[in-house]
Amino acid sequence: MAGSRVPALSPAALLPPQPAEALHARVARSLRHAVTQGHWPQGARLPGHRALAQQLGVSRNTLVDALGQLETEGYVTSRGRSGTRVCAPPGQTTSDAPGLLPLSAWARRALSGQDEDAGGSYEFDFRVGQPVPELYPEAAWTQALARRAGQHRAGAEALRDPLGPVETRRALAAYLNAERSARVTPDMVMLTGGIQSALDALARVFLEAGRVAASEVPTYSGAWAALAASGAEVIGVPVDAEGLDPAGLPEAATLVYLTPACQFPTTVTLPFARQRAVLDWAAACGAFVLEDDYAADLHHTGRPPAVMQGLAPERVILLGSFSKSLAPVTRSGFVVAPETVTRVLAGTRPLTDRVPGVLDSLALGDILVSGAYGRHLRRARQGLRHRYEVLSRALEAARPEWRLTPARAGLHLHAALPSGTEARTIVRKAADLGVAVTPVAGPHEAVLLAFAHLEVSRLREGAARLGRL
């Protein structure tokens, strides 16, 4: 092969251009492709620069730039009068399609736990997880961000603290103690990008193959997936009309996940007697309770209930987020845990993450301290309550056979279906009418309808459309 030459080329040998790609880069990419796909054998000699440029229909300077790039990358080598030769062997495969990825066991478990969104657009979209523009205090947030953006020194100092800016942790601790009857010190707080990242961190720290975790069922699928991805056995604890039933807890576990203030997806509140039973069980077997307070500030009937963390701060890890009560774009969340736990989280965090957006964290602290967040919530709760009542009344009229769960909080309504009715069937029939709802499968089939993002008129019209099922 040492004396062979590459076949003559033409402008058709150039690969299609990519957006904003320079001509010399396109030529280099095309010649690189010829080498890696085996079209040019190793040791083959390229035509002279002028001849090859004419074959490709480009200038000599363009070709020289392209060959210089390939020589730097090791695909060709220039040997003076001996010319330019291919010096890289072709790849083992000529297919552009990758084979099976060598995924880890963690990745396979994580992917198997993902829910697939049906996708599509609908005239009336009641699916949960919709952004709510009204739940965004634009003026207060913008002012806080602008103020903090000019304080470079404070931001630089905050970058060194793996728990997040201490002034924001102080503000958050004070807020939780005053508003939620928590028992928190700043050193018990770690700021996160949201509840999901906190669940992932805690699962990695506490769970592995051979250990047991427990979770209420039905539940937030992202929590179950995070626990299961660790390799631990996840045991479901049934939920009834009062929330998680402590009688269903396993004999022992490392973690138990629950949403006591507003159970997801049923929206019921776990009564104190059951909370106490869960805490007694956790103390007996040495488990930590993961209290997901996702709807903490979205209670639209009076003040939200006290958190379980205040009953047993040594046993409860509180997870919270402002992505719903402010806006998803803020990505501001937190973990409240015993200091022994936050020290471990701080020590392991640099392997996968750094502190969340410092500007967002500092701005969050400012609106908590200033009272702007409290004023925002009072306005938002009124709107949420009105929309909830409108949709409840409209659905009771349109689908009287659906049993609606009274909700004190959250952004969706839970509708239990009559016995023998499958949620997937309702979803499919509703989609044919231009209405999207979220199914809840299991022993008690139900559908969820988000209401906070829709105008009142759209809530009534969408419910009426469901009446045609």
C-alpha positions in Angstrom: 0.0 0.0 0.0 3.0 2.3 0.5 3.1 3.2 -3.2 -0.7 3.5 -3.8 -2.5 6.7 -4.4 -5.9 7.8 -3.3 -8.5 7.9 -6.1 -9.2 11.1 -7.9 -11.8 13.3 -6.1 -14.4 15.8 -7.2 -16.5 18.5 -5.4 -19.1 15.8 -4.8 -16.6 14.2 -2.3 -17.2 17.1 0.1 -19.7 16.3 2.8 -22.7 18.6 3.1 -21.9 21.8 4.9 -22.8 22.4 8.6 -24.3 25.6 9.9 -21.7 28.5 10.0 -19.0 26.0 9.0 -15.9 27.6 7.3 -14.9 26.0 3.9 -11.5 24.8 5.1 -13.2 23.1 8.1 -15.7 21.4 5.7 -12.8 20.2 3.5 -10.9 18.9 6.6 -14.0 17.1 7.8 -14.6 15.5 4.4 -11.0 14.3 4.1 -11.0 13.0 7.7 -14.2 11.0 6.9 -12.4 9.4 3.9 -9.6 8.3 6.3 -11.7 7.0 9.1 -14.2 5.2 6.9 -11.4 3.3 5.1 -11.8 5.0 1.7 -8.1 5.9 1.8 -5.8 3.1 2.9 -2.9 3.8 5.3 0.2 4.9 3.5 -1.6 6.0 0.4 -0.3 9.2 -1.2 -2.5 12.2 -1.8 -2.2 14.3 -5.0 -0.2 17.5 -4.8 -1.8 20.4 -3.2 -2.7 22.2 -6.4 -4.1 19.1 -8.1 -6.2 18.1 -5.0 -7.5 21.6 -4.7 -8.6 21.6 -8.3 -10.3 18.2 -7.9 -12.3 19.5 -4.9 -13.1 22.9 -6.5 -11.5 24.9 -3.7 -8.5 27.3 -3.5 -5.0 26.0 -2.8 -4.9 28.0 0.5 -8.1 26.4 1.7 -6.8 23.0 1.0 -3.5 23.7 2.7 -5.4 24.9 5.8 -7.4 21.7 5.8 -4.4 19.4 5.4 -2.6 21.3 8.2 -5.4 20.6 10.5 -5.4 16.9 9.6 -1.7 16.7 10.1 -2.0 18.2 13.5 -4.6 15.6 14.4 -2.4 12.8 13.1 -4.5 11.7 10.1 -1.9 12.6 7.4 1.8 13.3 7.4 3.8 15.5 5.1 7.2 14.2 3.9 8.6 16.9 1.7 9.1 15.7 -1.8 7.5 12.4 -0.9 4.2 14.2 -0.6 1.4 13.9 1.9 0.4 10.4 2.9 -2.3 8.8 5.0 -0.9 7.7 8.4 -4.0 6.8 10.4 -5.5 3.3 10.0 -9.3 3.2 9.4 -11.7 2.5 12.2 -12.9 -1.0 13.0 -16.4 -0.1 11.8 -17.7 1.8 8.8 -21.1 2.4 10.4 -22.1 5.7 11.8 -24.7 4.0 14.1 -23.4 3.3 17.6 -23.8 -0.2 19.1 -25.3 -0.9 22.5 -23.8 1.5 25.0 -21.9 -0.1 27.9 -24.2 1.4 30.5 -23.6 0.9 34.2 -26.1 -0.9 36.4 -27.0 2.5 37.9 -27.8 3.9 34.5 -30.0 1.0 33.5 -31.9 1.2 36.8 -32.3 4.9 36.4 -33.6 4.7 32.9 -36.0 1.9 33.7 -37.6 4.2 36.4 -38.4 7.1 34.0 -42.0 7.9 33.1 -42.6 8.7 29.4 -44.7 11.7 28.6 -47.2 11.0 25.9 -46.3 14.4 24.4 -48.5 16.3 22.0 -50.4 19.5 22.3 -54.0 19.7 23.4 -56.8 22.3 23.4 -57.2 21.8 27.1 -54.0 20.5 28.8 -54.6 19.5 32.4 -51.4 17.5 32.8 -49.5 18.0 36.0 -46.1 19.8 35.9 -47.3 22.8 33.8 -45.5 26.1 34.5 -47.6 28.7 36.2 -46.7 32.3 35.1 -48.7 33.8 37.9 -46.5 32.1 40.5 -43.5 34.3 39.7 -42.9 37.6 41.6 -41.1 39.1 38.6 -40.5 42.6 40.1 -39.2 41.4 43.5 -37.1 38.7 41.9 -35.6 40.9 39.3 -34.7 43.6 41.8 -33.0 41.1 44.1 -31.0 39.6 41.2 -29.9 43.0 40.0 -28.8 44.0 43.4 -26.8 40.8 44.0 -25.3 40.8 40.5 -23.2 43.8 41.4 -21.8 42.2 44.6 -19.0 40.1 43.0 -17.1 39.7 46.3 -20.1 38.2 48.1 -20.8 35.8 45.3 -17.1 34.7 45.1 -17.1 33.9 48.9 -20.3 31.9 48.6 -18.8 29.7 45.9 -16.4 28.3 48.5 -19.2 27.0 50.8 -20.5 23.6 49.6 -23.7 24.1 51.6 -24.5 27.4 49.8 -24.3 31.0 50.9 -24.6 31.2 54.7 -26.7 34.3 54.7 -29.3 32.5 52.6 -29.2 29.5 54.9 -29.8 31.8 57.9 -32.8 33.4 56.1 -34.2 30.0 55.2 -33.8 28.6 58.7 -35.5 31.6 60.2 -38.4 31.3 57.6 -38.9 27.6 58.3 -38.8 28.0 62.0 -41.3 30.9 61.9 -43.7 29.6 59.2 -43.5 25.8 59.4 -42.7 25.1 63.1 -39.4 23.6 62.0 -36.3 23.3 64.3 -33.5 24.4 62.0 -30.1 26.0 62.3 -28.1 27.3 59.3 -25.6 24.5 59.6 -28.5 22.0 59.0 -29.3 23.5 55.7 -27.8 22.7 52.3 -29.1 24.6 49.2 -29.8 22.5 46.1 -31.1 22.9 42.6 -34.4 21.3 43.6 -35.8 18.3 45.3 -34.7 15.8 42.6 -31.0 16.6 43.0 -31.4 16.3 46.8 -33.1 12.8 46.4 -30.3 11.7 44.1 -27.6 12.9 46.6 -29.3 11.2 49.6 -29.8 7.9 47.7 -26.1 7.8 46.7 -25.0 8.5 50.3 -27.4 6.1 52.1 -28.4 3.4 49.7 -26.8 0.6 47.8 -27.5 -3.0 46.8 -28.5 -5.0 49.9 -30.2 -2.1 51.7 -33.9 -1.4 51.9 -35.8 1.8 51.3 -39.5 2.4 51.7 -41.8 4.8 49.9 -45.5 5.6 49.9 -47.5 4.3 46.9 -48.7 5.8 44.8 -46.1 8.5 44.9 -43.9 10.9 42.9 -42.2 8.7 40.3 -39.0 10.7 40.4 -38.5 9.8 44.1 -39.1 6.1 43.5 -36.7 6.1 40.5 -33.9 7.9 42.5 -34.2 5.3 45.4 -34.4 2.3 43.0 -31.4 3.5 40.9 -29.2 3.0 43.9 -29.7 -0.7 43.7 -31.5 -0.9 47.0 -34.8 -2.8 47.4 -37.7 -0.3 47.4 -40.8 -1.4 49.3 -44.1 0.3 48.7 -46.2 1.4 51.6 -49.9 1.7 50.7 -51.7 5.1 50.9 -55.3 5.4 51.9 -57.7 8.3 52.6 -55.4 9.6 55.3 -52.1 9.1 53.6 -49.3 6.6 54.2 -50.5 3.7 56.4 -47.7 3.1 59.0 -48.9 -0.5 59.4 -47.5 -1.2 56.0 -43.9 -0.1 56.9 -41.3 -2.8 56.5 -39.6 -4.3 59.6 -36.5 -2.2 58.9 -35.2 0.2 56.2 -32.5 2.9 55.8 -34.8 5.6 54.3 -38.5 6.1 54.0 -39.9 8.7 51.5 -43.3 10.4 52.1 -45.1 13.6 51.3 -47.1 14.2 54.6 -48.3 17.8 54.1 -49.8 17.1 50.6 -49.5 13.5 49.6 -48.6 13.1 45.9 -50.8 12.4 44.0 -53.8 12.1 46.3 -53.3 15.5 48.0 -54.4 14.3 51.5 -52.6 15.4 54.6 -51.0 12.8 57.0 -52.6 13.2 60.4 -50.4 13.7 63.5 -51.1 10.2 64.9 -49.7 8.6 61.8 -46.8 11.0 61.7 -45.9 10.0 65.2 -46.2 6.3 64.3 -43.8 6.8 61.4 -41.3 8.6 63.6 -41.5 5.9 66.3 -40.9 3.2 63.6 -37.9 5.2 62.2 -36.4 5.6 65.7 -36.8 1.9 66.4 -35.0 0.7 63.2 -32.6 3.7 62.8 -34.1 5.0 59.5 -34.2 8.5 58.2 -37.5 9.9 57.1 -37.3 11.9 53.8 -40.1 14.5 54.2 -40.8 16.0 50.8 -42.5 19.3 51.4 -43.0 20.0 47.7 -46.3 21.9 48.2 -45.1 23.7 51.3 -46.2 27.2 50.3 -49.1 26.3 48.0 -51.7 25.7 50.6 -54.9 27.5 49.6 -57.0 26.9 52.7 -55.3 28.7 55.6 -51.8 28.2 56.9 -49.8 25.1 55.9 -49.4 22.4 58.5 -46.2 22.1 60.6 -43.5 20.0 59.2 -42.6 16.6 60.7 -39.0 17.8 61.0 -40.0 19.9 64.0 -41.1 16.8 65.8 -37.9 14.9 65.3 -35.1 16.9 63.8 -32.6 14.2 64.5 -34.6 11.7 62.5 -36.2 13.7 59.6 -34.6 15.0 56.5 -36.7 17.8 55.1 -36.7 18.4 51.3 -38.1 21.6 49.9 -38.2 23.6 46.7 -39.2 27.1 45.5 -39.5 26.0 41.8 -43.3 25.9 42.1 -44.0 28.8 44.5 -41.6 31.1 42.6 -40.9 29.6 39.2 -39.1 26.5 37.8 -36.4 28.7 36.2 -35.1 29.7 39.7 -34.1 26.1 40.5 -33.9 26.9 44.2 -34.3 24.1 46.7 -32.9 22.9 50.0 -32.2 20.0 52.3 -32.6 20.3 56.1 -30.9 17.5 57.9 -28.9 16.7 61.1 -25.5 18.4 61.0 -23.9 14.9 60.7 -25.8 14.4 57.5 -25.1 17.8 56.0 -21.4 17.4 56.7 -21.4 14.2 54.7 -23.4 15.8 51.9 -21.0 18.7 51.8 -18.1 16.3 51.6 -19.5 14.2 48.8 -21.1 17.1 46.8 -17.9 18.1 44.9 -17.8 14.8 43.1 -21.0 15.5 41.2 -22.0 19.1 41.8 -21.1 22.4 43.2 -23.3 24.9 44.9 -26.4 25.9 43.0 -26.6 29.2 41.2 -25.1 31.6 43.8 -27.0 34.6 42.4 -30.3 32.8 42.7 -29.5 31.6 46.2 -28.6 35.1 47.4 -31.6 36.6 45.8 -33.8 34.0 47.5 -32.4 35.0 50.8 -33.1 38.6 50.2 -36.8 38.1 49.2 -37.3 35.9 52.3 -35.8 38.5 54.6 -37.6 41.5 53.0 -41.0 39.9 53.3 -41.5 40.0 49.5 -41.9 36.3 49.4 -44.7 36.3 52.0 -46.6 39.0 50.2 -46.3 37.1 47.0 -47.7 33.9 48.6 -50.7 35.7 50.0 -51.6 36.9 46.5 -50.9 33.6 44.9 -52.9 31.5 47.3 -56.1 33.5 46.6 -55.8 32.8 42.9 -55.0 29.1 43.5 -58.0 28.7 45.8 -60.4 30.3 43.2 -59.2 28.1 40.3 -59.4 25.0 42.5 -63.0 25.7 43.5 -63.9 26.5 39.9 -62.5 23.3 38.5 -64.0 21.2 41.4 -67.5 22.6 40.8 -67.2 22.1 37.0 -66.0 18.5 37.3 -68.7 17.6 39.8 -71.3 18.8 37.3 -69.6 17.2 34.3 -68.5 13.9 35.8 -70.5 13.3 39.0 -69.3 9.7 39.1 -65.7 10.8 39.7 -64.8 11.1 43.4 -62.8 14.3 43.9 -60.4 14.3 46.8 -60.7 17.5 48.8 -57.3 19.3 48.6 -55.8 21.8 51.0 -52.7 22.4 48.8 -51.0 21.7 45.6 -51.6 22.6 41.9 -53.7 19.6 40.8 -57.0 17.9 41.6 -57.2 14.1 42.3 -60.3 12.4 40.8 -60.8 8.7 41.7 -62.5 6.8 39.0 -65.4 4.3 39.4 -64.6 0.7 40.0 -63.7 -1.1 36.8 -62.7 2.1 35.0 -59.1 2.2 33.8 -57.2 5.5 34.0 -55.4 4.8 30.7 -58.8 4.4 29.0 -60.0 7.8 30.3 -56.7 9.4 29.1 -57.1 8.0 25.6 -60.8 9.0 25.3 -60.1 12.5 26.7 -57.2 12.9 24.2 -59.6 12.2 21.4 -61.7 15.2 22.6 -58.6 17.4 22.8 -58.2 17.2 26.6 -55.0 15.9 28.3 -55.1 14.5 31.9 -52.5 12.6 33.9 -53.3 8.9 34.8 -52.7 7.3 38.2 -52.7 3.5 37.8 -52.9 1.0 40.6 -55.4 -0.6 42.9 -57.4 2.7 42.9 -57.4 4.1 39.4 -57.5 7.9 39.2 -56.7 10.9 37.0 -55.0 14.2 37.9 -56.0 17.6 36.6 -53.6 20.5 37.0 -55.5 23.8 37.4 -53.2 26.6 38.4 -51.9 27.4 34.9 -55.3 27.8 33.2 -57.7 30.7 33.0 -61.0 30.2 34.8 -62.9 30.1 31.5 -60.6 27.4 30.2 -61.1 25.3 33.4 -64.9 25.4 32.9 -64.7 24.6 29.2 -62.2 21.8 29.7 -64.4 20.2 32.4 -67.4 20.5 30.1 -65.5 18.7 27.4 -64.8 15.8 29.8 -68.5 15.5 30.3 -68.7 14.2 26.8 -66.6 11.1 27.5 
